[in-house]
Amino acid sequence: MSNPFPEEIEEALWDEACRRADAIRGFLKDNPTNATAADVAELATDLGLSQATAYRLVKLFRAGGTVLSLVERKRGRPEGHRTLDEKREEIVRTTINAFYLKRTRPTISQLVRDVRTNCISVGLKPPHQRTIVARLEDIDLQKRARRRGEQKIVKATTAVPGVFRAARPLEVVQIDHTKADIFVVDEDTRQPIGRPWLTLAMDVCSRMVTGFYLTMEAPSRLSTSLCLLQSVFDKSAWLREREIAEPWPIAGMPDTLHVDNGADFRSQAFKRGCEDAGIAIDWRPPGEPRFGGHIERLIGTQMGRLHLLPGTTFSNEQELAEYNSKRHSALTLRELERYIALEIVGSYHQSIHSSLGRPPIAIWRKCEDEIPLRLPQDRMRFWLTFLPEQERTLRPTGIHLFGLRYWSAALNADVGRSERRLLVKYDPRDMARIFVRRPSGNFVEARYADVTLPSITLQEAMTARRTLLAKGRREVDAQTIVRTAIAQRELVEAAISKTAAARRQGQTMKSKVNDREWGSLRGVDSSKPVPFVEDAD
């Protein structure tokens, strides 16, 4: 497949590429400019490859800077590839989970014996001990320690609450979700539609909010990815669209994302997108929210601001008392988004933080010239990696997505030439354009087929569609449908009766004619010739 995304790579190929990327990153850190042949030979030995291959991989990684650039593209098992076939990989994984990750704490040597026994019993060659140990090392150390009850290791690999710090901005960014303590209303009807979800990202060092995303949908890979995209890229255009003049200068890729154990943070697409860009993911221990204390306090601060707005639900029933949140709700989702943005770039960033003794923006301004701004080498590729996707068939009328129709002149050459469904990437915040992967593997931008349409969000598009369908259902006259259906049924039945009667009458007339013709010939012997009689003059 041309230009695949990280989530489309086979597991074994991806794991090997990650291993190579880790080794090469360390190599480049130790040898930022020139490396000797001995250095490269040492790297080749660590990777289990030839020196020529090591040179080639270093060159690829310098140019691409991503794990994806190191994925072996050859069909079948590449030369020098050390991963197992899927059957033995499955045996190793199953044995590790069923036997080794237990509180009885079996030894590695016993694990190796069990793996060998399981392989031989099904007629497979057992993997080498180094391979089994490597699979163990692929498992997060803290996860292994928790499963095996090794509390010393758990303690050694766990940040102490209140002491978790970052040495510089964007070293660690925390992300979390919360259901907002406020009801919002529909854009058109101004009727309450529910409480939205807020996804927030915060830089641990400066306490700057790096990005946020507000949606009516429950937390998912989508909300996490869109929050991360806003965190990484410049926000000037986003602020202008919302008529916000205050600066929001923080941008760039974080070294580590500190997140909880939600399914959205563990989706394969999100994990591989981060791995590909060199962003580490640090999962907090399950059931221990205090390990995300920085972002939890930020969420509490933001919710406290929302308690001043009409439609708030407050934090508990005692505060709510007899206040009717739905009846007092007044802000739409878009208006609430702008309110939160103003709160972040205004009051929060400009106020003295209790732990820092300074405003967050002052900490960022002090450090921003001292740290390298790490942006994706291929910004469009990075952006598309984290956008949601659908598969659609290219029709002569274009790409149809969520009731909207898109077209690009670049798709002319593909119409009617392939039955394969195309991958479509879209941004729910701006449905004016989508990105379509052509059969050749290249992405092209497609816009509304009707160029007069304004940009809308996916939420607005879906709401408008539901409203239109509801209006259509209300306009249906069921009685008219029933009356016309009965009239059609009676018409068909009458037509059948008339046709049958006409055909019966036709058969009767034909029978009478035949009887007259045959009656005049009765008594005549047809076997004898009829004598010829001349007419008399």
QUIFENFEN-V324478 format. One record per residue. N is the residue number from 1. RES is the residue in three letters. PHI is phi as a letter, one per 20 degrees, with the letter a starting at -180 (999 if undefined). PSI is psi in whole degrees, 0 to 359 (999 if undefined). OMEGA is omega in whole degrees, -180 to 180 (* if undefined). Layout:
N	RES	PHI	PSI	OMEGA
N	RES	PHI	PSI	OMEGA
//
This chain:
1	MET	999	135	-179
2	SER	f	137	175
3	ASN	l	58	-179
4	PRO	f	160	172
5	PHE	e	160	-177
6	PRO	g	320	-177
7	GLU	f	350	-179
8	GLU	e	358	-179
9	ILE	e	142	177
10	GLU	f	147	-174
11	GLU	g	314	-177
12	ALA	f	316	179
13	LEU	f	320	-179
14	TRP	f	317	180
15	ASP	f	319	180
16	GLU	f	320	179
17	ALA	f	321	177
18	CYS	f	318	179
19	ARG	f	317	179
20	ARG	f	320	-179
21	ALA	f	317	179
22	ASP	f	316	-179
23	ALA	f	318	-178
24	ILE	f	324	176
25	ARG	g	316	177
26	GLY	f	321	179
27	PHE	f	314	-179
28	LEU	f	330	177
29	LYS	f	320	179
30	ASP	f	335	-178
31	ASN	c	70	-173
32	PRO	f	333	-177
33	THR	d	284	-178
34	ASN	d	143	177
35	ALA	c	140	179
36	THR	e	165	177
37	ALA	f	326	179
38	ALA	f	321	178
39	ASP	f	315	-179
40	VAL	f	323	178
41	ALA	f	321	178
42	GLU	f	318	177
43	LEU	f	317	180
44	ALA	f	320	179
45	THR	f	317	179
46	ASP	f	323	-178
47	LEU	e	347	-178
48	GLY	m	33	-177
49	LEU	c	171	175
50	SER	f	161	-180
51	GLN	f	324	179
52	ALA	f	319	179
53	THR	f	322	178
54	ALA	f	316	176
55	TYR	g	315	-178
56	ARG	f	318	-179
57	LEU	f	321	178
58	VAL	f	318	179
59	LYS	f	316	179
60	LEU	f	318	-177
61	PHE	f	324	176
62	ARG	f	321	-177
63	ALA	f	319	-175
64	GLY	e	318	179
65	GLY	m	12	-177
66	THR	c	160	175
67	VAL	f	324	-177
68	LEU	g	329	-179
69	SER	f	345	-179
70	LEU	d	0	-180
71	VAL	f	129	180
72	GLU	f	126	-175
73	ARG	e	351	-177
74	LYS	f	151	175
75	ARG	f	146	-180
76	GLY	m	195	-178
77	ARG	f	121	-178
78	PRO	f	157	178
79	GLU	f	129	-179
80	GLY	n	0	-179
81	HIS	f	132	-172
82	ARG	d	8	180
83	THR	f	154	-179
84	LEU	e	165	171
85	ASP	f	164	-171
86	GLU	f	325	-178
87	LYS	f	314	180
88	ARG	f	327	175
89	GLU	g	318	-179
90	GLU	f	320	178
91	ILE	f	317	179
92	VAL	f	313	-179
93	ARG	f	314	-178
94	THR	f	317	-179
95	THR	f	320	178
96	ILE	f	313	-178
97	ASN	f	320	-175
98	ALA	e	330	-174
99	PHE	d	312	-170
100	TYR	f	319	-176
101	LEU	e	62	-179
102	LYS	c	156	-179
103	ARG	f	350	174
104	THR	f	348	174
105	ARG	l	60	176
106	PRO	f	157	-178
107	THR	e	163	178
108	ILE	f	323	-180
109	SER	f	322	177
110	GLN	f	322	177
111	LEU	f	316	180
112	VAL	f	318	179
113	ARG	f	320	-180
114	ASP	f	318	179
115	VAL	f	316	180
116	ARG	f	317	179
117	THR	f	316	-178
118	ASN	f	325	180
119	CYS	f	313	-178
120	ILE	f	325	-178
121	SER	f	337	178
122	VAL	d	15	174
123	GLY	m	27	-180
124	LEU	d	151	178
125	LYS	f	128	-178
126	PRO	f	145	176
127	PRO	f	162	179
128	HIS	f	156	180
129	GLN	g	323	180
130	ARG	f	323	180
131	THR	f	317	-179
132	ILE	f	317	178
133	VAL	f	322	179
134	ALA	f	323	179
135	ARG	f	327	175
136	LEU	f	319	-178
137	GLU	f	341	176
138	ASP	f	338	-180
139	ILE	e	136	180
140	ASP	g	133	-175
141	LEU	g	317	-179
142	GLN	f	323	177
143	LYS	f	316	178
144	ARG	g	316	-177
145	ALA	f	320	179
146	ARG	f	316	-179
147	ARG	f	329	-177
148	ARG	e	0	178
149	GLY	m	27	-179
150	GLU	e	83	-171
151	GLN	f	329	179
152	LYS	f	318	179
153	ILE	f	320	178
154	VAL	g	314	-179
155	LYS	f	320	-178
156	ALA	f	334	-178
157	THR	d	12	-178
158	THR	d	130	177
159	ALA	f	139	180
160	VAL	e	129	-180
161	PRO	g	133	179
162	GLY	n	349	-179
163	VAL	d	349	-178
164	PHE	f	116	-177
165	ARG	c	166	173
166	ALA	c	140	-175
167	ALA	f	334	-178
168	ARG	b	161	179
169	PRO	g	143	178
170	LEU	m	11	172
171	GLU	f	318	177
172	VAL	c	129	174
173	VAL	c	129	178
174	GLN	e	141	178
175	ILE	c	139	176
176	ASP	b	165	-179
177	HIS	d	157	171
178	THR	b	151	174
179	LYS	e	122	-173
180	ALA	f	142	-179
181	ASP	e	55	-179
182	ILE	a	146	173
183	PHE	e	140	175
184	VAL	d	165	-176
185	VAL	d	162	179
186	ASP	f	147	-179
187	GLU	f	322	-174
188	ASP	e	309	-174
189	THR	e	341	-176
190	ARG	m	26	175
191	GLN	e	147	-178
192	PRO	f	137	-179
193	ILE	c	356	176
194	GLY	p	184	180
195	ARG	e	129	-179
196	PRO	e	168	174
197	TRP	d	138	179
198	LEU	d	126	174
199	THR	d	124	-177
200	LEU	d	144	174
201	ALA	c	137	-175
202	MET	c	138	175
203	ASP	e	123	-174
204	VAL	f	323	-176
205	CYS	f	307	-175
206	SER	e	347	-175
207	ARG	m	14	175
208	MET	f	140	170
209	VAL	f	121	-178
210	THR	e	338	179
211	GLY	r	165	175
212	PHE	b	163	178
213	TYR	b	132	-178
214	LEU	d	130	-177
215	THR	b	159	175
216	MET	e	349	-178
217	GLU	e	152	177
218	ALA	f	157	-179
219	PRO	g	137	-177
220	SER	b	178	174
221	ARG	g	325	-178
222	LEU	f	308	-178
223	SER	f	322	178
224	THR	f	315	-178
225	SER	f	318	-179
226	LEU	f	326	175
227	CYS	f	318	179
228	LEU	f	320	179
229	LEU	f	318	178
230	GLN	f	326	179
231	SER	f	319	-172
232	VAL	f	321	-171
233	PHE	e	163	178
234	ASP	f	141	-173
235	LYS	d	9	-175
236	SER	f	312	-179
237	ALA	f	320	179
238	TRP	f	318	179
239	LEU	f	320	180
240	ARG	f	320	179
241	GLU	f	333	-179
242	ARG	d	12	176
243	GLU	l	46	178
244	ILE	d	120	-174
245	ALA	e	341	-177
246	GLU	f	148	-178
247	PRO	f	153	172
248	TRP	c	79	-164
249	PRO	f	344	-173
250	ILE	f	134	179
251	ALA	a	161	178
252	GLY	p	160	-179
253	MET	e	135	177
254	PRO	f	158	174
255	ASP	f	320	-176
256	THR	c	138	171
257	LEU	d	126	180
258	HIS	d	112	-172
259	VAL	c	169	177
260	ASP	e	193	-174
261	ASN	e	24	179
262	GLY	f	153	-178
263	ALA	f	329	-179
264	ASP	f	327	179
265	PHE	e	346	-178
266	ARG	d	8	178
267	SER	f	144	-176
268	GLN	f	319	-178
269	ALA	f	318	-179
270	PHE	f	315	-178
271	LYS	f	316	-177
272	ARG	f	326	176
273	GLY	f	318	178
274	CYS	f	317	179
275	GLU	f	319	-178
276	ASP	f	325	-178
277	ALA	e	359	-179
278	GLY	m	26	177
279	ILE	d	118	179
280	ALA	f	149	177
281	ILE	d	125	179
282	ASP	d	110	-178
283	TRP	e	132	178
284	ARG	f	152	179
285	PRO	g	136	-179
286	PRO	f	141	177
287	GLY	m	12	-179
288	GLU	c	75	-176
289	PRO	f	342	-178
290	ARG	f	341	179
291	PHE	f	349	174
292	GLY	d	42	-172
293	GLY	g	323	-177
294	HIS	f	309	-178
295	ILE	f	327	178
296	GLU	f	319	179
297	ARG	f	323	177
298	LEU	f	317	178
299	ILE	f	316	178
300	GLY	g	320	178
301	THR	f	314	-179
302	GLN	f	320	179
303	MET	f	325	177
304	GLY	f	324	177
305	ARG	f	324	-179
306	LEU	f	339	-180
307	HIS	f	350	178
308	LEU	e	355	-174
309	LEU	e	154	175
310	PRO	f	136	-179
311	GLY	n	3	-180
312	THR	f	150	175
313	THR	d	0	-175
314	PHE	l	194	-177
315	SER	d	339	-179
316	ASN	b	170	-176
317	GLU	f	329	-180
318	GLN	f	318	178
319	GLU	f	323	-177
320	LEU	f	319	-180
321	ALA	l	236	-178
322	GLU	d	12	-180
323	TYR	f	125	-179
324	ASN	e	100	-174
325	SER	f	316	-178
326	LYS	f	317	-177
327	ARG	f	329	-178
328	HIS	e	354	-178
329	SER	f	142	-175
330	ALA	b	335	-174
331	LEU	e	140	172
332	THR	e	172	179
333	LEU	f	318	180
334	ARG	f	320	179
335	GLU	f	321	178
336	LEU	f	322	178
337	GLU	g	315	-179
338	ARG	f	322	179
339	TYR	f	315	-180
340	ILE	f	318	179
341	ALA	f	317	178
342	LEU	f	321	179
343	GLU	f	321	-178
344	ILE	f	307	-175
345	VAL	f	342	-180
346	GLY	e	270	-173
347	SER	f	311	-172
348	TYR	f	308	-177
349	HIS	f	332	-174
350	GLN	e	355	-179
351	SER	e	153	180
352	ILE	f	126	178
353	HIS	e	135	-173
354	SER	f	326	-179
355	SER	e	333	-177
356	LEU	e	332	-175
357	GLY	m	8	-180
358	ARG	b	161	175
359	PRO	f	143	179
360	PRO	g	321	-177
361	ILE	f	332	178
362	ALA	f	321	177
363	ILE	f	317	180
364	TRP	f	314	-179
365	ARG	f	324	-179
366	LYS	f	323	-172
367	CYS	e	345	-169
368	GLU	f	332	179
369	ASP	e	348	-177
370	GLU	e	344	-178
371	ILE	d	143	177
372	PRO	f	134	177
373	LEU	f	108	-176
374	ARG	e	105	178
375	LEU	d	155	179
376	PRO	g	139	178
377	GLN	f	321	175
378	ASP	d	93	-173
379	ARG	f	318	-179
380	MET	f	318	179
381	ARG	f	315	178
382	PHE	f	316	-179
383	TRP	f	313	-179
384	LEU	f	328	-179
385	THR	g	322	-174
386	PHE	e	357	177
387	LEU	f	150	176
388	PRO	f	166	-174
389	GLU	b	159	173
390	GLN	b	163	172
391	GLU	d	134	-177
392	ARG	c	153	175
393	THR	e	136	177
394	LEU	f	115	179
395	ARG	e	166	175
396	PRO	g	336	180
397	THR	e	357	178
398	GLY	o	198	178
399	ILE	e	127	179
400	HIS	d	123	-177
401	LEU	b	121	179
402	PHE	l	38	178
403	GLY	m	2	179
404	LEU	d	152	-177
405	ARG	d	134	-175
406	TYR	c	152	180
407	TRP	b	150	172
408	SER	b	140	179
409	ALA	f	335	-180
410	ALA	f	343	180
411	LEU	e	354	-179
412	ASN	g	318	-175
413	ALA	f	348	-176
414	ASP	d	348	-175
415	VAL	f	125	176
416	GLY	m	7	-176
417	ARG	d	355	180
418	SER	b	139	177
419	GLU	e	356	-178
420	ARG	f	136	177
421	ARG	f	144	-175
422	LEU	d	146	176
423	LEU	f	130	-179
424	VAL	c	123	175
425	LYS	d	140	-178
426	TYR	b	156	178
427	ASP	d	111	-177
428	PRO	g	342	-180
429	ARG	e	343	-178
430	ASP	b	98	-177
431	MET	e	13	180
432	ALA	f	340	-180
433	ARG	b	154	175
434	ILE	c	172	179
435	PHE	c	123	-173
436	VAL	d	129	177
437	ARG	e	114	-180
438	ARG	f	163	177
439	PRO	g	334	179
440	SER	f	345	180
441	GLY	o	347	-180
442	ASN	e	146	176
443	PHE	e	140	174
444	VAL	c	148	178
445	GLU	e	129	177
446	ALA	d	140	-179
447	ARG	d	175	178
448	TYR	g	136	173
449	ALA	f	326	174
450	ASP	e	100	-173
451	VAL	f	351	-180
452	THR	e	349	-177
453	LEU	f	142	178
454	PRO	e	164	177
455	SER	f	135	177
456	ILE	c	165	176
457	THR	e	164	177
458	LEU	f	323	179
459	GLN	f	317	179
460	GLU	f	321	180
461	ALA	f	316	-179
462	MET	f	322	178
463	THR	f	316	179
464	ALA	f	322	-180
465	ARG	f	317	178
466	ARG	f	320	179
467	THR	f	318	-180
468	LEU	f	318	179
469	LEU	f	319	179
470	ALA	f	319	178
471	LYS	f	320	179
472	GLY	f	320	179
473	ARG	f	323	180
474	ARG	f	332	-177
475	GLU	e	355	179
476	VAL	f	128	176
477	ASP	e	99	-176
478	ALA	f	323	-179
479	GLN	f	319	179
480	THR	f	318	179
481	ILE	f	315	-179
482	VAL	f	316	-178
483	ARG	f	314	-178
484	THR	f	326	178
485	ALA	f	318	178
486	ILE	f	318	179
487	ALA	f	320	178
488	GLN	f	320	179
489	ARG	f	315	179
490	GLU	f	322	179
491	LEU	f	316	-180
492	VAL	f	316	180
493	GLU	f	318	179
494	ALA	f	320	179
495	ALA	f	320	178
496	ILE	f	316	-179
497	SER	f	314	-179
498	LYS	f	317	-179
499	THR	f	318	-180
500	ALA	f	318	-180
501	ALA	f	317	-180
502	ALA	f	319	-180
503	ARG	f	323	178
504	ARG	f	318	180
505	GLN	f	321	178
506	GLY	f	321	179
507	GLN	f	323	-180
508	THR	f	315	179
509	MET	f	320	-180
510	LYS	f	323	180
511	SER	f	319	-180
512	LYS	f	319	179
513	VAL	f	317	179
514	ASN	f	323	180
515	ASP	f	320	-180
516	ARG	f	318	-178
517	GLU	f	315	-178
518	TRP	f	336	-180
519	GLY	f	327	-179
520	SER	f	346	-178
521	LEU	d	3	-178
522	ARG	f	139	-180
523	GLY	n	357	180
524	VAL	e	129	178
525	ASP	e	108	-175
526	SER	f	351	-179
527	SER	e	342	180
528	LYS	e	144	180
529	PRO	f	146	179
530	VAL	e	126	-179
531	PRO	f	145	179
532	PHE	e	128	-180
533	VAL	d	121	179
534	GLU	f	148	177
535	ASP	f	137	177
536	ALA	f	140	178
537	ASP	f	999	*
//
